Amino acid sequence: YYITLLSAIRNAGQSIWLSAAYFVPTHEEIEALENAARRGVDVRLILPDHSDSDMAIDVAHSRYEDLLEAGVKIFETHNVFLHSKTVVIDNVWSAVGSSNFDQRSVLFNDEVDAVVLGEQTAHEVRLTLQHDMRDSRQIDLAHWEDRPLGDKMRDYFARIWESLL
């Protein structure tokens, strides 16, 4: 799944929309998302604003500034526990499953994901993601850069533990 997902992201021409309960991406995933956004692909991430793993949220936050600078749009859910793991690429490639956007899903966990090629399934998944975005708060780069220094330091130091999450 990981290789298939990376290939789909790297070859996306129009859009990459994804939701993930845990966003602790590998270096390759970060690079692929940022490169896609820089080449004009509409990259949108729907991520939780809270979780059962505060450290995972902090690691995700530590990646926001670079992603936003590259042109990735980030939406955080609020007042819900986000547990979905979905991806829609170019309105034809979609995946739903148990794999988070994290290293554990790549290296350790036994995950199950369905990858579907087809416009109808992609359309249905995209509608769900649109609904989730509408109920989320979009993160603005200027606002994000203006966060308190303590928050920035906590996020930065969380990266020490990211390989364990």
C-alpha positions as CSV (number, residue, x, y, z in Angstrom):
1,Y,0.0,0.0,0.0
2,Y,2.8,2.4,0.9
3,I,4.5,2.1,-2.5
4,T,1.2,2.4,-4.3
5,L,0.2,5.5,-2.4
6,L,3.6,7.2,-2.9
7,S,3.4,6.4,-6.6
8,A,-0.1,7.8,-6.8
9,I,0.9,11.0,-5.0
10,R,4.0,11.4,-7.1
11,N,2.0,11.1,-10.3
12,A,-1.0,13.1,-9.3
13,G,-1.9,15.8,-11.8
14,Q,-5.0,17.6,-10.3
15,S,-5.7,16.8,-6.7
16,I,-4.8,14.8,-3.6
17,W,-7.2,14.9,-0.7
18,L,-6.7,12.8,2.3
19,S,-7.8,12.3,5.9
20,A,-5.7,10.6,8.5
21,A,-6.2,10.0,12.2
22,Y,-2.4,10.0,12.8
23,F,-0.2,12.1,10.6
24,V,3.4,11.2,11.3
25,P,4.6,10.9,7.7
26,T,7.8,9.4,6.4
27,H,10.3,11.7,4.8
28,E,9.2,10.3,1.4
29,E,5.5,11.1,2.1
30,I,6.3,14.7,3.2
31,E,8.5,15.2,0.1
32,A,5.8,13.8,-2.2
33,L,3.0,16.0,-0.8
34,E,5.1,19.1,-0.9
35,N,6.4,18.5,-4.4
36,A,2.8,17.8,-5.6
37,A,1.6,21.1,-4.1
38,R,4.5,23.0,-5.7
39,R,3.7,21.7,-9.1
40,G,0.1,23.0,-8.8
41,V,-1.7,19.9,-7.5
42,D,-4.6,20.8,-5.1
43,V,-3.3,19.0,-1.9
44,R,-5.6,19.0,1.1
45,L,-5.1,17.3,4.4
46,I,-7.9,16.7,6.9
47,L,-6.3,16.0,10.3
48,P,-7.5,16.0,13.9
49,D,-7.0,18.9,16.3
50,H,-6.9,16.4,19.2
51,S,-6.3,12.7,19.6
52,D,-5.6,9.9,22.0
53,S,-1.9,10.6,21.2
54,D,-0.9,14.2,22.0
55,M,2.6,13.4,20.7
56,A,1.3,12.4,17.3
57,I,-0.6,15.8,17.1
58,D,2.6,17.6,18.1
59,V,4.6,15.8,15.4
60,A,1.9,16.6,12.8
61,H,2.0,20.3,13.9
62,S,5.8,20.3,13.5
63,R,5.2,19.6,9.8
64,Y,2.5,22.2,9.1
65,E,4.7,25.2,8.4
66,D,6.7,23.5,5.6
67,L,3.6,21.9,4.1
68,L,1.7,25.3,4.2
69,E,4.7,27.1,2.6
70,A,4.6,24.5,-0.2
71,G,1.0,25.2,-0.9
72,V,-0.7,22.3,1.0
73,K,-4.1,23.2,2.5
74,I,-4.6,21.8,6.0
75,F,-7.9,21.5,7.7
76,E,-8.3,20.5,11.4
77,T,-11.4,18.8,12.7
78,H,-12.8,20.0,16.0
79,N,-15.2,18.5,18.5
80,V,-15.0,15.1,16.8
81,F,-12.6,12.2,17.1
82,L,-11.2,11.8,13.6
83,H,-10.5,8.2,12.8
84,S,-10.9,8.0,9.1
85,K,-8.1,7.1,6.7
86,T,-9.1,8.0,3.2
87,V,-7.4,9.3,0.0
88,V,-8.7,10.6,-3.3
89,I,-6.3,11.4,-6.1
90,D,-7.3,13.0,-9.4
91,N,-10.9,12.0,-8.8
92,V,-10.3,8.5,-10.0
93,W,-7.9,6.8,-7.5
94,S,-9.2,6.3,-4.0
95,A,-8.3,4.3,-0.9
96,V,-10.1,3.6,2.3
97,G,-8.6,1.5,5.1
98,S,-6.8,1.1,8.3
99,S,-3.4,2.6,7.3
100,N,-2.6,5.9,8.9
101,F,-0.2,8.4,7.4
102,D,2.5,7.3,9.8
103,Q,5.6,5.1,9.9
104,R,4.0,2.4,12.1
105,S,1.5,1.7,9.4
106,V,4.3,1.3,6.9
107,L,6.8,-0.7,9.0
108,F,5.0,-2.5,11.8
109,N,1.2,-2.7,11.8
110,D,-0.8,-5.2,9.8
111,E,-3.1,-2.9,7.9
112,V,-5.9,-3.5,5.4
113,D,-6.7,-0.9,2.7
114,A,-8.9,-1.0,-0.4
115,V,-7.6,0.8,-3.4
116,V,-10.3,1.5,-6.0
117,L,-9.8,2.9,-9.5
118,G,-13.0,4.5,-10.7
119,E,-14.8,7.8,-10.8
120,Q,-17.9,6.7,-8.9
121,T,-16.0,5.6,-5.8
122,A,-13.7,8.5,-5.9
123,H,-16.7,10.8,-6.1
124,E,-18.3,9.3,-3.0
125,V,-15.1,9.5,-1.0
126,R,-14.6,13.1,-2.2
127,L,-18.1,14.1,-1.0
128,T,-17.3,12.7,2.4
129,L,-14.0,14.7,2.5
130,Q,-15.8,17.9,1.4
131,H,-18.2,17.5,4.2
132,D,-15.4,17.0,6.7
133,M,-13.6,20.1,5.4
134,R,-16.7,22.2,5.7
135,D,-16.9,21.2,9.4
136,S,-13.2,21.8,9.9
137,R,-11.0,24.9,10.4
138,Q,-8.5,25.7,7.7
139,I,-5.0,26.5,9.0
140,D,-3.6,29.7,7.7
141,L,0.2,30.1,7.3
142,A,0.4,33.6,8.8
143,H,-1.6,32.6,11.8
144,W,0.4,29.3,12.2
145,E,3.7,31.2,12.2
146,D,2.3,33.5,14.8
147,R,1.7,30.7,17.4
148,P,3.3,31.1,20.8
149,L,7.0,30.1,21.1
150,G,6.1,27.4,23.6
151,D,3.9,25.6,21.1
152,K,6.5,25.8,18.4
153,M,9.2,24.3,20.8
154,R,6.9,21.5,21.9
155,D,6.2,20.6,18.3
156,Y,9.8,20.7,17.4
157,F,10.9,18.5,20.2
158,A,8.1,16.0,19.5
159,R,10.0,15.1,16.3
160,I,12.6,13.3,18.5
161,W,9.9,10.6,19.2
162,E,8.3,10.5,15.7
163,S,10.0,7.2,14.7
164,L,8.3,5.6,17.7
165,L,4.8,6.8,16.9
